Amino acid sequence: EFGHLDVLVNNAAICFNDPTLYGKVSYTPFEQQAAITINTNYFGTLAVTEAMLPLLRESRLSPRVVNVASAAGRLRGSPAIQRAISDPDLSIAQLSTLMGSFVRCAEAGTHIETGWPNTCYGVSKMGLIALTRVLAREEATVRINSVDPGFCATDQNDNQGHISA
């Protein structure tokens, strides 16, 4: 209706801090958490952002994207994975392949031996931070940043956070 979008905040996420999400779902093994987490936190954010970029590009103001990340997404894993994720020439296609690789390795139970960290949420947020860097490089007219709001009390962590959401 308005033909443009000025600000996009990507805040949707899932985290299995507890494999039952504090009794809200049945037990979810790590191998099954990987696809759910990466598809929601990385691929979902990518899809929404790509869908909204044409509208952001039409903004007459200073269009912005804010990706809500986490300190859990700090760079880690094997040196090879760290190099790949932090490569200044990384593309979205390459990053998406890396995220898919983590899911396949986690589902096979080989993620640790192949150099991935033992955290689906952390890998998803590491991917989101890398995605932010790639998009910021590729979209010169849109300001794209990621933020870490800190450990907020939310349903995702059974309200155990220290900061009010």
Solvent accessible surface area in square Angstrom, and as a share of the most:
residue,aa,sasa,rsa
1,E,204,0.92
2,F,160,0.66
3,G,49,0.47
4,H,48,0.21
5,L,48,0.24
6,D,40,0.21
7,V,79,0.45
8,L,22,0.11
9,V,86,0.49
10,N,14,0.07
11,N,99,0.51
12,A,80,0.62
13,A,36,0.28
14,I,38,0.19
15,C,10,0.06
16,F,28,0.11
17,N,78,0.40
18,D,39,0.20
19,P,47,0.30
20,T,37,0.22
21,L,31,0.16
22,Y,64,0.24
23,G,64,0.61
24,K,125,0.53
25,V,67,0.38
26,S,97,0.62
27,Y,140,0.53
28,T,15,0.09
29,P,38,0.24
30,F,47,0.20
31,E,73,0.33
32,Q,109,0.49
33,Q,17,0.08
34,A,0,0.00
35,A,26,0.20
36,I,75,0.38
37,T,1,0.00
38,I,0,0.00
39,N,83,0.43
40,T,52,0.30
41,N,1,0.01
42,Y,0,0.00
43,F,63,0.26
44,G,27,0.26
45,T,11,0.06
46,L,16,0.08
47,A,61,0.47
48,V,71,0.41
49,T,0,0.00
50,E,85,0.38
51,A,61,0.47
52,M,59,0.26
53,L,9,0.04
54,P,71,0.45
55,L,68,0.34
56,L,0,0.00
57,R,118,0.43
58,E,108,0.48
59,S,15,0.10
60,R,194,0.71
61,L,132,0.66
62,S,52,0.33
63,P,9,0.06
64,R,99,0.36
65,V,0,0.00
66,V,39,0.23
67,N,0,0.00
68,V,24,0.14
69,A,7,0.05
70,S,20,0.13
71,A,66,0.51
72,A,27,0.21
73,G,2,0.02
74,R,140,0.51
75,L,81,0.41
76,R,60,0.22
77,G,26,0.25
78,S,30,0.19
79,P,93,0.59
80,A,57,0.44
81,I,14,0.07
82,Q,60,0.26
83,R,156,0.57
84,A,35,0.27
85,I,3,0.01
86,S,47,0.31
87,D,56,0.29
88,P,105,0.66
89,D,114,0.59
90,L,6,0.03
91,S,35,0.23
92,I,32,0.16
93,A,73,0.57
94,Q,100,0.44
95,L,0,0.00
96,S,23,0.15
97,T,87,0.51
98,L,34,0.17
99,M,0,0.00
100,G,16,0.15
101,S,28,0.18
102,F,0,0.00
103,V,19,0.11
104,R,146,0.53
105,C,22,0.13
106,A,0,0.00
107,E,89,0.40
108,A,73,0.57
109,G,43,0.42
110,T,42,0.25
111,H,14,0.06
112,I,111,0.56
113,E,142,0.64
114,T,67,0.39
115,G,15,0.15
116,W,11,0.04
117,P,17,0.11
118,N,96,0.49
119,T,32,0.19
120,C,7,0.04
121,Y,40,0.15
122,G,1,0.01
123,V,0,0.00
124,S,0,0.00
125,K,6,0.03
126,M,4,0.02
127,G,0,0.00
128,L,3,0.02
129,I,52,0.26
130,A,0,0.00
131,L,0,0.00
132,T,8,0.05
133,R,98,0.36
134,V,2,0.01
135,L,3,0.01
136,A,45,0.35
137,R,116,0.42
138,E,90,0.40
139,E,22,0.10
140,A,100,0.78
141,T,102,0.59
142,V,6,0.03
143,R,146,0.53
144,I,10,0.05
145,N,79,0.40
146,S,39,0.25
147,V,68,0.39
148,D,74,0.39
149,P,67,0.42
150,G,36,0.35
151,F,98,0.41
152,C,23,0.14
153,A,27,0.21
154,T,47,0.28
155,D,104,0.54
156,Q,55,0.24
157,N,11,0.05
158,D,64,0.33
159,N,90,0.46
160,Q,100,0.44
161,G,14,0.13
162,H,160,0.72
163,I,84,0.42
164,S,104,0.67
165,A,101,0.78
